[in-house]
Amino acid sequence: MARAWDPSGAGVLRLPSGRLIRGRGLRRPTLDVAPPDFGLYLLGRPPVPMGWEQRWIRWPDFWLPTDKRAARNAFGEAWRRAGWERVEIACGGGRGRTGTALACIAVLDGVSADEAVDFVREHYDARAVETPWQRRYVARFPSEGR
């Protein structure tokens, strides 16, 4: 049986395929009772261990991942695992880096790269994907990191 987030839970994004992924800011406490099975953390330095499987992508605040190929692979892993596990994507505030990653994962799920930022802003957070270079990264995502 697949383990999934409550679709009405805080920060939960439903992708067109039906997969659910939670985005959040690490500076904000979670109110959920269920922890993720897997977390992808987008930070300038490694996160503290959290008691579940996690992967870290070096990604300075307001910028882009330092290793685009590793980021692309991590987004693919998060998308695949969201088919049967509770997956969370998080950065410090939960908007810029997290929104950018969620938009890239939406592209992997079939949303066009030109529409992915709008999709995430409509279904996750209206202020997601904060900088022009983050928006360009999503628009170019199908070819980034190859």
C-alpha positions, 0 to 999 in steps of 0.5 A, a space after each residue: 500500500 502506498 504511503 501518501 500525504 493528506 492532500 489537504 495538508 499544509 504544503 502538499 502539492 498534487 501533481 497531475 499524475 496524482 502524486 503528492 509531494 509536500 513542500 515546506 520551509 525548515 524554519 517553520 514547524 510542521 504540524 503533521 503527525 506523520 513524518 516523511 519517508 524521504 526528504 530532499 533538502 535544498 540548503 547551502 550546508 548539510 541539514 541536521 539528521 532528521 530521523 528519515 532518509 534524506 538527500 541534500 543538494 547544495 543550493 545557496 539561498 536565492 540562487 540555483 543548485 551548485 550541481 545541476 546534474 545532481 539536482 536533476 537526479 534528485 528531482 527524479 528520485 523524489 518524483 519516483 518515490 512520491 509514487 509510493 512514499 511520503 516525500 518532502 522538499 524543503 529549504 529554509 523558507 519553503 518558497 524559492 528553492 522549494 518552489 523551483 524544485 517543485 516546478 522542476 518535478 512538475 515538469 517531470 510529471 508532464 507539466 510544460 516547462 513554460 507553465 510549471 512556475 504558474 502551476 506551482 504558484 497556483 497549487 502550492 504557494 503564490 510566491 514560489 520561485 522567487 528570482 528571475 534566474 530560478 524562473 529561467 532555470 525551470 523554463 530551461 529545465 528539460 535541458 539543464 544538467 544533461 
